Amino acid sequence: MGNHHSKKNIMIATQENEGNQIFFQHTMPNNVCFGCGHENHEGLKIKSHWEGDASVCVWESQEKYNGWKGIMNGGIIATIIDCHTMATATMHAYKVEGNRPWNSDPEYRYATGTLTVKYLKPTPNDVPVKLVARVTEVKGRKTVMTCELWSNDQKTAEADVVAIRVYDSSQQNGDNPFKG
Ligand SMILES: CCCCCCCCCC(=O)SCCNC(=O)CCNC(=O)[C@H](O)C(C)(C)COP(=O)(O)OP(=O)(O)OC[C@H]1O[C@@H](n2cnc3c(N)ncnc32)[C@H](O)[C@@H]1OP(=O)(O)O
């Protein structure tokens, strides 16, 4: 059992650390989220990483995520922005605490408080998109971010996002709906 488990972890690490790139989501086991969970086999499986102070996600859509034919569905755009920014808020919190790993204590979890997307141009659904998020403010349990969506060299959407820290293992008392 123990061996089986560690083999599985090794396999995940090999598959997912493409090149030497470490993606935020690959340090997050048991993540069943539709947008970013690698345990959600029907999900979008986005992958985010730091490029300096910005977090970046390159994601390739599929035909089933069309809005109008050939144009990416707006809800899917909101979903990838949501997941990329929640992972960014999470990893930023760990980064400012000495870049400690996600599986170290205390464990923090974030949920979307507010997500405002401005759709600027149609986003082609048949070329990879790039998300670029930046933390603009951390205040109490809130992390405020901007996120841009780029298709080729065109910015097709921009978002303002507020993530709220909804779980802190050092403060946990009683039930927490986000701990499941
Ligand atoms: C680990 C990485 C993997 C990530 C995977 C999962 C990513 C998935 C992301 C999601 O889809 S999460 C699901 C969608 N979001 C939710 O279900 C959240 C539902 N809402 C809530 O549970 C509560 O409304 C919430 C926790 C967001 C806030 O309630 P609280 O009672 O904790 O907030 P409180 O009233 O104490 O306010 C704390 C601060 O947050 C601010 N705030 C509260 N709700 C807000 C809101 N909705 N938007 C923006 N700011 C908000 C509030 O103004 C205040 O700021 P200040 O300290 O500056 O005064």
PDBQT file of the ligand as one rigid body, heavy atoms in Angstrom, charges set to zero:
ROOT
HETATM    1  C1  LIG A 201      -5.219  25.277  -3.118  1.00  0.00    +0.000 C 
HETATM    2  C2  LIG A 201      -5.421  25.740  -4.559  1.00  0.00    +0.000 C 
HETATM    3  C3  LIG A 201      -6.477  24.962  -5.188  1.00  0.00    +0.000 C 
HETATM    4  C4  LIG A 201      -7.631  25.858  -5.411  1.00  0.00    +0.000 C 
HETATM    5  C5  LIG A 201      -8.741  24.972  -5.787  1.00  0.00    +0.000 C 
HETATM    6  C6  LIG A 201     -10.058  25.607  -5.609  1.00  0.00    +0.000 C 
HETATM    7  C7  LIG A 201     -10.257  26.881  -6.389  1.00  0.00    +0.000 C 
HETATM    8  C8  LIG A 201     -11.739  26.998  -6.540  1.00  0.00    +0.000 C 
HETATM    9  C9  LIG A 201     -12.178  28.392  -6.339  1.00  0.00    +0.000 C 
HETATM   10  C10 LIG A 201     -13.634  28.332  -6.107  1.00  0.00    +0.000 C 
HETATM   11  O1  LIG A 201     -14.388  28.033  -6.983  1.00  0.00    +0.000 OA
HETATM   12  S1  LIG A 201     -14.171  28.667  -4.525  1.00  0.00    +0.000 SA
HETATM   13  C11 LIG A 201     -15.933  28.528  -4.689  1.00  0.00    +0.000 C 
HETATM   14  C12 LIG A 201     -16.567  29.860  -5.003  1.00  0.00    +0.000 C 
HETATM   15  N1  LIG A 201     -16.529  30.731  -3.882  1.00  0.00    +0.000 N 
HETATM   16  C13 LIG A 201     -17.278  30.503  -2.770  1.00  0.00    +0.000 C 
HETATM   17  O2  LIG A 201     -17.963  29.527  -2.649  1.00  0.00    +0.000 OA
HETATM   18  C14 LIG A 201     -17.219  31.540  -1.687  1.00  0.00    +0.000 C 
HETATM   19  C15 LIG A 201     -18.586  31.733  -1.055  1.00  0.00    +0.000 C 
HETATM   20  N2  LIG A 201     -18.563  32.842  -0.114  1.00  0.00    +0.000 N 
HETATM   21  C16 LIG A 201     -18.179  32.656   1.188  1.00  0.00    +0.000 C 
HETATM   22  O3  LIG A 201     -17.945  31.546   1.663  1.00  0.00    +0.000 OA
HETATM   23  C17 LIG A 201     -18.034  33.884   2.028  1.00  0.00    +0.000 C 
HETATM   24  O4  LIG A 201     -18.855  34.908   1.526  1.00  0.00    +0.000 OA
HETATM   25  C18 LIG A 201     -16.569  34.368   2.083  1.00  0.00    +0.000 C 
HETATM   26  C19 LIG A 201     -15.713  33.273   2.747  1.00  0.00    +0.000 C 
HETATM   27  C20 LIG A 201     -15.995  34.699   0.695  1.00  0.00    +0.000 C 
HETATM   28  C21 LIG A 201     -16.480  35.645   2.916  1.00  0.00    +0.000 C 
HETATM   29  O5  LIG A 201     -17.164  35.451   4.109  1.00  0.00    +0.000 OA
HETATM   30  P1  LIG A 201     -16.499  35.824   5.489  1.00  0.00    +0.000 P 
HETATM   31  O6  LIG A 201     -17.583  35.825   6.511  1.00  0.00    +0.000 OA
HETATM   32  O7  LIG A 201     -15.332  34.929   5.728  1.00  0.00    +0.000 OA
HETATM   33  O8  LIG A 201     -15.957  37.297   5.200  1.00  0.00    +0.000 OA
HETATM   34  P2  LIG A 201     -15.951  38.518   6.206  1.00  0.00    +0.000 P 
HETATM   35  O9  LIG A 201     -17.263  39.158   6.259  1.00  0.00    +0.000 OA
HETATM   36  O10 LIG A 201     -15.289  38.082   7.503  1.00  0.00    +0.000 OA
HETATM   37  O11 LIG A 201     -14.949  39.532   5.449  1.00  0.00    +0.000 OA
HETATM   38  C22 LIG A 201     -13.544  39.355   5.451  1.00  0.00    +0.000 C 
HETATM   39  C23 LIG A 201     -12.990  40.367   4.458  1.00  0.00    +0.000 C 
HETATM   40  O12 LIG A 201     -13.288  39.890   3.127  1.00  0.00    +0.000 OA
HETATM   41  C24 LIG A 201     -14.114  40.862   2.435  1.00  0.00    +0.000 C 
HETATM   42  N3  LIG A 201     -15.108  40.100   1.694  1.00  0.00    +0.000 N 
HETATM   43  C25 LIG A 201     -16.035  39.271   2.190  1.00  0.00    +0.000 A 
HETATM   44  N4  LIG A 201     -16.748  38.695   1.217  1.00  0.00    +0.000 NA
HETATM   45  C26 LIG A 201     -16.248  39.194   0.058  1.00  0.00    +0.000 A 
HETATM   46  C27 LIG A 201     -16.568  38.984  -1.292  1.00  0.00    +0.000 A 
HETATM   47  N5  LIG A 201     -17.539  38.126  -1.666  1.00  0.00    +0.000 N 
HETATM   48  N6  LIG A 201     -15.852  39.648  -2.223  1.00  0.00    +0.000 NA
HETATM   49  C28 LIG A 201     -14.864  40.487  -1.860  1.00  0.00    +0.000 A 
HETATM   50  N7  LIG A 201     -14.506  40.717  -0.577  1.00  0.00    +0.000 NA
HETATM   51  C29 LIG A 201     -15.202  40.083   0.378  1.00  0.00    +0.000 A 
HETATM   52  C30 LIG A 201     -14.738  41.707   3.548  1.00  0.00    +0.000 C 
HETATM   53  O13 LIG A 201     -15.064  42.979   3.063  1.00  0.00    +0.000 OA
HETATM   54  C31 LIG A 201     -13.602  41.742   4.557  1.00  0.00    +0.000 C 
HETATM   55  O14 LIG A 201     -12.612  42.650   4.118  1.00  0.00    +0.000 OA
HETATM   56  P3  LIG A 201     -11.942  43.708   5.106  1.00  0.00    +0.000 P 
HETATM   57  O15 LIG A 201     -11.163  42.837   6.089  1.00  0.00    +0.000 OA
HETATM   58  O16 LIG A 201     -11.086  44.550   4.256  1.00  0.00    +0.000 OA
HETATM   59  O17 LIG A 201     -13.081  44.422   5.751  1.00  0.00    +0.000 OA
ENDROOT
TORSDOF 0
